[in-house]
Amino acid sequence: MFVLETTRDKGCRQVTRIRAICLDFGNVLVPFDYNRLWQGLSRHSSLSEEEMAQRFRESDLPILYESGKMSSQSFHREMSSLFKITLPYEGFCDAWSSIFDRDSTVDLSFLSSLARGYVLVLVSNTNDIHFDFMQQQYPVLRAFHHFALSYQVGVTKPGKDIYTAALNMAHVDAKEAFYADDIETYVDAALDLGFRAAQVRTKEELVEAMSRNGITPP
């Protein structure tokens, strides 16, 4: 399918075929809320939910884990120490994954239809525990051809390498790819690399953004 593209810097127009659709996971396909984690862990800790949330924001543990620089077992131990909790590994994994809604906002049939005409790549800041849960819980992931995951690539968004990894997996240039994310900074990073990109948080916004970029949703 051919679209009329306007580049960010030069404002010039050229016809380019979109060949790959790259999507974020959290709040694009599935909503999530960290408050569920604090609520769950507060039953096992002397800390308040607010104290746990603040410690988490100030810690480097999330970025270390999501960039693949820490094992899941080490993350469990360090988080248990940070939050003053005693939970077995399996119980911690359940709590850690409780942030996600039960159902996806984008259904499998929608993505499967797109996958017949485009290469689909999931581009996500995630980790081993979460991705294992995501694969078990959300059938929508079956529609994706490739997964550019921060803990496997070794860098989190908005780092350039995770976007480049997605392009390499899809065998496309940036100008041939569309990217959607709920975080503006991550969208801007994709635009800087030459992607067509949009900030979205609902299926309706995703469909509209695709249509603006010449992708006809099923």
C-alpha positions as CSV (number, residue, x, y, z in Angstrom):
1,M,0.0,0.0,0.0
2,F,1.3,3.4,-0.9
3,V,1.1,6.5,1.2
4,L,2.0,10.2,1.0
5,E,4.7,10.9,3.5
6,T,5.8,14.2,5.0
7,T,9.2,14.0,6.6
8,R,9.7,15.9,9.9
9,D,12.8,17.9,8.9
10,K,12.5,18.8,5.2
11,G,8.7,18.8,4.7
12,C,9.2,17.1,1.4
13,R,6.8,14.5,0.1
14,Q,7.4,11.2,-1.5
15,V,5.5,8.0,-2.1
16,T,6.7,5.2,0.2
17,R,5.3,1.8,0.8
18,I,4.6,0.9,4.5
19,R,5.8,-2.7,4.9
20,A,6.1,-3.1,8.7
21,I,3.9,-2.2,11.6
22,C,5.7,-1.9,15.0
23,L,3.6,-1.7,18.1
24,D,4.2,-1.1,21.8
25,F,2.5,-3.5,24.3
26,G,1.5,-1.7,27.5
27,N,-1.4,0.8,27.0
28,V,-1.4,0.2,23.3
29,L,-2.5,-3.5,23.2
30,V,-3.1,-4.1,26.9
31,P,-3.7,-1.4,29.6
32,F,-1.6,-1.7,32.8
33,D,-1.6,-0.1,36.3
34,Y,1.3,-0.4,38.8
35,N,-1.1,0.5,41.6
36,R,-2.2,-3.1,41.5
37,L,1.3,-4.2,42.3
38,W,1.6,-1.9,45.3
39,Q,-1.8,-3.0,46.6
40,G,-0.8,-6.7,46.3
41,L,2.7,-6.3,47.9
42,S,1.4,-4.0,50.7
43,R,-0.1,-7.1,52.3
44,H,3.4,-8.5,52.7
45,S,5.3,-5.4,53.7
46,S,5.4,-2.8,56.5
47,L,5.7,-0.1,53.8
48,S,2.8,1.8,52.5
49,E,1.7,1.7,48.9
50,E,3.0,5.2,48.5
51,E,6.4,4.3,50.0
52,M,6.8,1.3,47.7
53,A,5.9,3.4,44.6
54,Q,8.5,6.0,45.5
55,R,11.2,3.5,46.2
56,F,10.5,1.9,42.8
57,R,10.6,5.2,41.0
58,E,14.0,6.1,42.6
59,S,15.5,2.6,42.1
60,D,17.6,1.5,39.1
61,L,16.3,-2.0,39.4
62,P,13.6,-1.6,36.8
63,I,15.9,-0.3,34.1
64,L,18.6,-3.0,34.9
65,Y,16.0,-5.7,34.7
66,E,14.3,-4.5,31.5
67,S,17.7,-4.0,29.8
68,G,18.7,-7.6,30.5
69,K,21.4,-6.7,33.0
70,M,19.8,-8.7,35.8
71,S,18.4,-12.2,36.1
72,S,14.8,-12.7,37.2
73,Q,16.0,-14.5,40.3
74,S,18.3,-11.5,41.2
75,F,15.4,-9.1,40.5
76,H,13.2,-11.0,42.9
77,R,15.8,-10.9,45.6
78,E,16.6,-7.2,45.2
79,M,12.9,-6.2,45.0
80,S,12.1,-8.3,48.1
81,S,14.9,-6.4,49.9
82,L,13.7,-3.0,48.6
83,F,10.1,-3.5,49.7
84,K,10.9,-5.5,52.8
85,I,8.8,-8.5,51.7
86,T,9.1,-12.2,51.9
87,L,7.4,-13.9,49.0
88,P,8.4,-17.0,47.2
89,Y,9.5,-16.5,43.6
90,E,6.3,-17.8,42.1
91,G,4.2,-15.5,44.3
92,F,6.4,-12.6,43.4
93,C,6.0,-13.3,39.7
94,D,2.2,-13.4,40.1
95,A,2.3,-10.0,41.9
96,W,4.7,-8.5,39.4
97,S,2.4,-9.5,36.5
98,S,-0.8,-8.3,38.2
99,I,-0.3,-4.8,36.7
100,F,-1.8,-5.9,33.4
101,D,-5.5,-5.9,32.6
102,R,-7.0,-9.3,32.0
103,D,-8.0,-8.6,28.4
104,S,-6.3,-6.8,25.5
105,T,-8.0,-3.8,23.9
106,V,-7.0,-4.9,20.4
107,D,-8.2,-8.3,19.4
108,L,-6.4,-11.2,17.6
109,S,-8.5,-11.1,14.5
110,F,-7.7,-7.4,13.9
111,L,-3.9,-8.0,14.2
112,S,-4.1,-11.2,12.3
113,S,-5.7,-9.4,9.4
114,L,-2.9,-6.8,9.5
115,A,-0.3,-9.5,9.6
116,R,-1.5,-10.8,6.2
117,G,-0.3,-7.6,4.6
118,Y,2.4,-6.3,6.8
119,V,5.3,-7.5,9.0
120,L,4.2,-7.1,12.6
121,V,6.9,-6.4,15.2
122,L,6.2,-5.9,19.0
123,V,8.6,-3.3,20.3
124,S,8.4,-3.4,24.1
125,N,10.3,-2.3,27.2
126,T,9.7,-5.5,29.1
127,N,11.4,-8.3,31.1
128,D,11.6,-12.1,31.3
129,I,8.8,-12.5,33.9
130,H,6.4,-10.2,32.1
131,F,7.0,-11.6,28.7
132,D,6.4,-15.1,29.9
133,F,3.1,-14.0,31.4
134,M,2.2,-12.0,28.3
135,Q,2.7,-15.1,26.0
136,Q,0.5,-17.2,28.2
137,Q,-2.2,-14.6,28.8
138,Y,-2.7,-12.7,25.5
139,P,-3.5,-14.5,22.2
140,V,-2.9,-11.3,20.3
141,L,0.9,-12.0,20.5
142,R,0.4,-14.9,18.1
143,A,-0.2,-12.4,15.3
144,F,3.3,-10.9,15.6
145,H,6.1,-12.1,13.3
146,H,8.9,-10.7,15.5
147,F,9.6,-9.4,19.0
148,A,12.1,-6.6,19.7
149,L,12.2,-6.8,23.5
150,S,14.4,-4.6,25.6
151,Y,15.7,-7.4,27.9
152,Q,16.7,-9.4,24.8
153,V,18.1,-6.5,22.8
154,G,19.9,-5.1,25.8
155,V,18.6,-1.5,25.6
156,T,15.3,0.1,26.5
157,K,13.3,2.7,24.6
158,P,14.0,5.4,23.7
159,G,17.4,3.9,22.9
160,K,18.1,3.8,19.2
161,D,19.2,0.1,19.2
162,I,15.8,-1.3,20.0
163,Y,14.2,0.5,17.1
164,T,17.0,-0.6,14.8
165,A,16.6,-4.2,16.0
166,A,12.9,-4.0,15.0
167,L,13.8,-2.7,11.5
168,N,16.4,-5.5,11.1
169,M,13.9,-8.1,12.1
170,A,11.4,-6.9,9.6
171,H,14.0,-6.3,6.9
172,V,12.8,-2.8,6.2
173,D,14.1,0.8,6.3
174,A,12.6,3.2,8.8
175,K,10.6,5.1,6.2
176,E,8.9,1.8,5.4
177,A,7.7,1.3,9.0
178,F,4.9,2.6,11.2
179,Y,5.3,2.8,15.0
180,A,2.7,3.3,17.7
181,D,3.4,3.9,21.4
182,D,1.5,5.5,24.3
183,I,4.6,7.5,25.5
184,E,5.5,10.6,23.5
185,T,9.2,10.4,24.1
186,Y,9.3,6.9,22.6
187,V,7.3,8.1,19.6
188,D,9.7,11.1,19.1
189,A,12.6,8.7,19.1
190,A,11.0,6.7,16.3
191,L,10.3,9.8,14.3
192,D,13.9,10.9,14.7
193,L,15.0,7.7,13.0
194,G,12.6,8.1,10.1
195,F,9.6,6.0,11.2
196,R,6.0,7.1,10.6
197,A,4.8,7.1,14.2
198,A,2.0,8.1,16.4
199,Q,1.1,8.3,20.1
200,V,-2.0,6.2,20.8
201,R,-3.7,4.7,23.9
202,T,-6.8,3.1,22.4
203,K,-7.8,0.9,19.5
204,E,-9.7,3.8,18.0
205,E,-6.6,6.0,18.1
206,L,-4.5,3.3,16.6
207,V,-6.9,2.8,13.7
208,E,-7.1,6.5,13.1
209,A,-3.3,6.8,13.2
210,M,-2.9,3.9,10.8
211,S,-5.4,5.5,8.4
212,R,-3.6,8.8,8.5
213,N,-0.4,6.9,7.4
214,G,-2.1,5.1,4.6
215,I,-2.6,1.8,6.4
216,T,-6.1,0.5,5.8
217,P,-7.2,-1.5,8.9
218,P,-9.3,-4.6,8.4
